[in-house]
Amino acid sequence: MKVLFSHGLPFFLAHGGTQTFVESLMRELPALGVEVEPERWWDETQLGDIIHFIGRPSSIVHIRLAKEKGFKVVLTEFLDQPASRDRLTLFAQRLCIRVARKILGGFAARLAWDAYREFDAMVYSVPHEWETAKYLFNANPDRGFVIPHGIEPSALASLRQPADESDYLISVATITPRKNTHLLAAAAKLARTPVVFVGKPYADDDPYFRRFTAMVDDQYVRYAGFVSDEQKYAYLRRARGFALLSRFESGCIAIYEAAAAGLPLFLSDLPWASKVYGTAKNSRFVTPSTPEHVAKKLLGFYNSAHRLAETTFPLLTWQEVGKRYRAIYERILAAPLNE
């Protein structure tokens, strides 16, 4: 079995969770008997059994040509932004898609909305994103799977090590508007609650990043920068809790690492968080509105937050994630061609 991975955005332009997911899965699958390669757009001799798309391709032609060549096609999609919209907005979007399909015809086909009926399997990291794909795009309900992200056993072992508790909360994320970094920093200052920020921007001269560094006071807003994994794990082990006020996420890997360390979570009261981590131990959710509103909730969380003796919620290893993907590959390869 040979799987070709296809992803449209180079990681040197945008690092983050998708990169970690792809690298982890491609690392684990060979040990499970699955040969993997990146899709080589320049190599007309490349062969394989499955094309695994990370994100919906820009054109349905890509999928149909693959099927004509005998490939099965799998999609892993992160529908974080659409899945965090309110019901009314989703209904309006669904209506627009259906009207566009009827009126725009071939032009609408370029948006690959019909791809959800043609994939042999579709995988989502959280259940509400799969539900969104069915609702918005009429995804084939018989071909959907939910597989959460994983964590390395070595990382889990490191994060479970004992450590003396320090005085701070921690936030691990790219410094970008989507993560609401400014809001959390402003709230930390108002609440006089120390937060250590770990991460980097997409570009050092990004205005949002520059404004964030101007907020750093090394007392309540502390910036560690982009650190090694072991340094990050050490920060996590000593933290009282984890804070992230993102506008949307899709099975955030930083949250998985915080959970491995046993940290209670302070997250946005939005579907990406409340629907996924609502049962996480000792965790709280806040509407990411004003610094004043967040500060009040943040202080209450800080006063009660302490590292747990167990993981905050159950976790898979990346090997276990790889096994679940292998099972999907085997299933679709065994299916009749006309299914």
C-alpha positions as CSV (number, residue, x, y, z in Angstrom):
1,M,0.0,0.0,0.0
2,K,1.4,3.4,-1.0
3,V,-0.1,6.7,0.0
4,L,0.7,10.1,-1.6
5,F,0.2,13.1,0.6
6,S,-1.1,16.3,-1.1
7,H,-1.0,19.7,0.6
8,G,-1.4,23.0,-1.1
9,L,0.4,25.4,1.3
10,P,4.2,25.1,1.9
11,F,5.1,24.8,5.5
12,F,7.8,27.5,5.1
13,L,5.0,30.0,4.6
14,A,2.8,28.9,7.5
15,H,4.0,26.7,10.3
16,G,1.7,25.3,12.9
17,G,-0.6,22.4,13.8
18,T,-1.2,21.2,10.2
19,Q,2.6,20.8,9.8
20,T,2.8,18.8,13.0
21,F,-0.1,16.6,12.0
22,V,1.3,15.8,8.5
23,E,4.9,15.2,9.7
24,S,3.7,13.0,12.6
25,L,1.4,10.9,10.4
26,M,4.0,10.4,7.6
27,R,6.5,9.4,10.2
28,E,4.3,6.7,11.9
29,L,2.7,5.1,8.8
30,P,5.9,3.4,7.4
31,A,6.4,1.5,10.7
32,L,2.8,0.3,10.3
33,G,3.5,-1.1,6.8
34,V,2.2,1.9,4.8
35,E,4.6,3.4,2.2
36,V,4.2,7.2,2.1
37,E,5.5,10.0,-0.2
38,P,4.6,13.7,-0.8
39,E,2.8,14.2,-4.0
40,R,5.4,15.2,-6.6
41,W,3.6,17.5,-9.0
42,W,6.6,17.5,-11.4
43,D,6.9,13.7,-11.6
44,E,4.6,12.1,-14.2
45,T,5.9,8.6,-13.3
46,Q,5.0,8.7,-9.6
47,L,2.8,5.7,-8.6
48,G,0.6,5.0,-5.6
49,D,-2.7,3.6,-4.4
50,I,-4.2,6.5,-2.5
51,I,-3.9,10.3,-2.6
52,H,-4.4,11.7,0.8
53,F,-5.4,15.4,0.6
54,I,-4.7,17.6,3.6
55,G,-7.4,20.2,3.1
56,R,-9.9,20.3,0.2
57,P,-8.1,20.7,-3.1
58,S,-8.8,23.9,-5.0
59,S,-10.4,22.1,-7.9
60,I,-12.5,19.0,-8.2
61,V,-10.6,18.2,-11.3
62,H,-7.7,17.1,-9.1
63,I,-9.9,14.5,-7.5
64,R,-11.5,13.3,-10.7
65,L,-8.2,12.9,-12.6
66,A,-6.9,10.9,-9.6
67,K,-9.9,8.6,-9.8
68,E,-9.4,8.1,-13.5
69,K,-5.9,7.0,-12.8
70,G,-7.2,4.4,-10.3
71,F,-6.3,6.2,-7.1
72,K,-8.6,6.1,-4.1
73,V,-8.9,9.6,-2.5
74,V,-8.9,10.5,1.2
75,L,-9.5,14.0,2.7
76,T,-8.3,15.2,6.1
77,E,-9.9,18.6,6.6
78,F,-9.7,21.2,9.3
79,L,-13.0,23.1,9.2
80,D,-12.2,25.2,12.2
81,Q,-13.5,28.5,11.0
82,P,-16.8,27.4,9.4
83,A,-17.5,25.1,12.3
84,S,-17.2,28.0,14.8
85,R,-19.9,30.1,13.1
86,D,-23.3,30.5,14.7
87,R,-26.3,28.6,13.4
88,L,-27.8,31.6,11.5
89,T,-24.5,32.2,9.7
90,L,-24.1,28.6,8.8
91,F,-27.7,28.4,7.5
92,A,-27.0,31.5,5.3
93,Q,-23.8,29.9,4.0
94,R,-25.6,26.6,3.3
95,L,-28.3,28.5,1.4
96,C,-25.7,30.5,-0.6
97,I,-23.9,27.3,-1.6
98,R,-27.1,25.6,-2.8
99,V,-28.2,28.7,-4.8
100,A,-24.7,29.1,-6.3
101,R,-24.7,25.4,-7.4
102,K,-27.9,26.0,-9.4
103,I,-27.1,29.4,-10.8
104,L,-23.4,29.4,-11.4
105,G,-23.1,25.9,-12.7
106,G,-19.5,25.1,-13.9
107,F,-18.1,28.2,-12.2
108,A,-19.3,26.9,-8.8
109,A,-17.6,23.5,-9.6
110,R,-14.3,25.3,-9.4
111,L,-14.9,25.7,-5.6
112,A,-14.9,21.9,-5.3
113,W,-18.1,21.8,-3.1
114,D,-19.1,18.6,-4.9
115,A,-15.9,16.9,-3.8
116,Y,-17.5,15.8,-0.6
117,R,-19.6,13.3,-2.5
118,E,-16.5,11.9,-4.3
119,F,-14.0,11.3,-1.6
120,D,-13.7,7.7,-0.6
121,A,-13.1,8.8,3.0
122,M,-13.2,12.1,4.9
123,V,-11.5,12.5,8.3
124,Y,-12.0,15.2,10.9
125,S,-10.2,15.7,14.2
126,V,-13.4,16.7,16.1
127,P,-17.0,15.6,15.7
128,H,-18.6,19.0,15.2
129,E,-16.5,19.7,12.1
130,W,-17.7,16.5,10.5
131,E,-21.3,17.5,11.3
132,T,-20.5,20.9,9.7
133,A,-19.2,19.2,6.5
134,K,-22.4,17.2,6.2
135,Y,-24.6,20.3,6.9
136,L,-22.8,22.7,4.6
137,F,-21.5,20.6,1.8
138,N,-23.8,17.5,1.8
139,A,-20.8,15.3,2.6
140,N,-21.5,11.6,2.1
141,P,-22.5,10.5,5.6
142,D,-21.2,6.9,5.1
143,R,-17.7,8.0,4.4
144,G,-16.8,10.2,7.4
145,F,-14.5,9.5,10.3
146,V,-13.4,11.4,13.4
147,I,-9.8,10.8,14.5
148,P,-8.3,13.2,17.1
149,H,-4.7,14.3,17.0
150,G,-2.0,12.5,19.0
151,I,1.1,13.0,21.0
152,E,4.5,11.4,21.0
153,P,5.1,8.8,23.9
154,S,8.4,10.6,24.7
155,A,6.5,13.9,24.9
156,L,3.9,12.4,27.1
157,A,6.6,10.9,29.4
158,S,8.3,14.3,29.6
159,L,5.1,16.2,30.3
160,R,4.1,13.8,33.0
161,Q,7.3,14.4,35.0
162,P,6.8,16.1,38.4
163,A,7.9,19.8,38.7
164,D,7.5,22.6,41.2
165,E,4.6,24.8,40.4
166,S,5.5,28.4,39.4
167,D,3.3,31.5,39.4
168,Y,2.2,31.7,35.8
169,L,-0.3,30.4,33.3
170,I,1.0,29.5,29.9
171,S,-0.2,30.1,26.3
172,V,1.5,28.2,23.4
173,A,0.4,29.6,20.0
174,T,1.5,31.4,16.9
175,I,1.4,35.2,17.6
176,T,-1.4,36.1,15.2
177,P,-4.8,37.7,15.3
178,R,-6.6,34.3,15.0
179,K,-5.2,33.3,18.4
180,N,-6.3,36.6,20.0
181,T,-2.9,37.1,21.6
182,H,-3.5,40.8,22.2
183,L,-6.7,40.1,24.0
184,L,-5.1,37.6,26.4
185,A,-2.1,39.9,27.0
186,A,-4.3,42.8,27.8
187,A,-6.5,40.7,30.1
188,A,-3.4,39.4,31.9
189,K,-2.3,42.9,32.7
190,L,-5.7,44.0,33.9
191,A,-6.0,40.9,36.1
192,R,-2.4,41.1,37.3
193,T,-2.1,37.5,36.3
194,P,1.2,36.3,34.9
195,V,1.0,34.6,31.5
196,V,4.0,33.2,29.7
197,F,3.5,33.3,25.9
198,V,5.4,30.7,23.9
199,G,5.4,30.8,20.1
200,K,6.5,32.9,17.1
201,P,4.8,35.0,14.4
202,Y,4.5,34.0,10.7
203,A,6.9,36.9,10.0
204,D,9.1,38.9,12.4
205,D,8.1,42.2,11.0
206,D,4.4,41.5,11.3
207,P,2.6,44.6,12.8
208,Y,0.5,42.4,15.1
209,F,3.6,40.7,16.5
210,R,5.3,44.1,17.0
211,R,2.3,45.4,18.9
212,F,2.4,42.3,21.0
213,T,6.0,42.7,21.9
214,A,5.3,46.2,23.0
215,M,2.8,44.8,25.6
216,V,5.5,42.5,27.1
217,D,6.4,43.7,30.6
218,D,8.1,40.6,31.9
219,Q,5.8,40.7,34.9
220,Y,2.2,39.9,33.8
221,V,3.0,39.5,30.0
222,R,6.1,37.3,29.6
223,Y,7.4,36.3,26.2
224,A,9.6,33.2,26.0
225,G,9.8,33.3,22.2
226,F,10.0,30.1,20.1
227,V,11.7,27.5,22.2
228,S,12.8,23.9,21.8
229,D,10.3,21.1,22.6
230,E,12.1,20.3,25.9
231,Q,12.0,23.9,27.0
232,K,8.4,24.1,26.1
233,Y,7.6,21.0,28.1
234,A,9.5,22.4,31.1
235,Y,7.4,25.6,30.9
236,L,4.2,23.5,30.7
237,R,5.2,21.3,33.7
238,R,5.7,24.3,35.9
239,A,2.5,26.2,34.8
240,R,-0.7,26.4,36.9
241,G,-2.9,26.3,33.8
242,F,-3.1,26.8,30.0
243,A,-4.8,29.7,28.3
244,L,-5.9,30.2,24.7
245,L,-8.5,32.6,23.4
246,S,-8.5,31.6,19.7
247,R,-11.3,32.6,17.4
248,F,-11.2,29.1,15.9
249,E,-9.1,25.9,16.2
250,S,-9.2,22.4,14.9
251,G,-8.1,19.9,17.5
252,C,-5.3,22.2,18.7
253,I,-2.1,20.3,19.3
254,A,-0.9,22.8,21.9
255,I,-4.0,22.0,24.0
256,Y,-3.1,18.3,23.7
257,E,0.3,19.0,25.1
258,A,-1.2,21.0,27.9
259,A,-3.6,18.2,28.6
260,A,-0.7,15.7,28.7
261,A,0.9,17.9,31.4
262,G,-2.3,17.8,33.4
263,L,-3.1,21.5,33.0
264,P,-6.6,22.9,33.5
265,L,-7.7,24.9,30.4
266,F,-8.9,28.5,30.0
267,L,-10.4,28.7,26.5
268,S,-12.8,30.6,24.3
269,D,-16.5,29.9,24.9
270,L,-16.8,29.1,21.2
271,P,-17.7,25.8,19.5
272,W,-14.1,24.8,18.7
273,A,-13.5,24.7,22.5
274,S,-16.7,24.3,24.4
275,K,-18.0,21.4,22.1
276,V,-14.6,19.6,22.2
277,Y,-13.1,20.2,25.7
278,G,-16.3,20.9,27.6
279,T,-15.7,17.9,29.9
280,A,-12.0,18.5,30.5
281,K,-11.2,18.6,34.2
282,N,-11.2,21.9,36.0
283,S,-11.4,23.9,32.8
284,R,-13.3,27.1,32.1
285,F,-14.6,29.0,29.1
286,V,-14.9,32.7,28.4
287,T,-16.4,34.8,25.6
288,P,-13.4,36.4,24.0
289,S,-14.9,39.9,24.0
290,T,-13.3,42.7,25.9
291,P,-10.1,42.7,28.1
292,E,-12.2,43.7,31.1
293,H,-14.6,40.8,30.7
294,V,-11.8,38.3,30.1
295,A,-9.7,39.7,33.0
296,K,-12.3,38.9,35.6
297,K,-12.7,35.3,34.4
298,L,-8.9,34.9,34.0
299,L,-8.3,36.0,37.6
300,G,-10.9,33.5,38.9
301,F,-9.3,30.7,36.8
302,Y,-5.8,31.6,38.0
303,N,-6.8,31.5,41.7
304,S,-8.1,28.0,41.4
305,A,-5.9,26.5,38.7
306,H,-3.3,23.9,39.6
307,R,-1.7,21.1,37.7
308,L,-3.6,17.7,37.9
309,A,-2.1,14.4,38.8
310,E,-3.5,12.9,35.5
311,T,-4.0,14.1,32.0
312,T,-6.7,16.7,31.6
313,F,-8.6,14.5,29.0
314,P,-7.8,11.1,27.4
315,L,-5.1,11.2,24.7
316,L,-3.9,9.0,21.8
317,T,-0.3,8.5,20.7
318,W,0.5,9.4,17.1
319,Q,1.1,5.6,16.5
320,E,-2.5,5.0,17.5
321,V,-3.6,7.8,15.2
322,G,-1.6,6.1,12.4
323,K,-3.3,2.8,13.0
324,R,-6.7,4.4,12.6
325,Y,-5.7,5.9,9.3
326,R,-4.2,2.6,8.1
327,A,-7.6,1.0,8.9
328,I,-9.3,3.6,6.7
329,Y,-6.8,3.0,3.9
330,E,-7.4,-0.7,4.0
331,R,-11.1,-0.3,4.1
332,I,-11.3,1.9,1.0
333,L,-8.8,-0.2,-1.0
334,A,-10.9,-3.3,-0.2
335,A,-14.1,-1.6,-1.4
336,P,-15.5,-2.2,-4.9
337,L,-14.5,0.4,-7.4
338,N,-18.1,1.5,-8.1
339,E,-19.0,1.9,-4.4
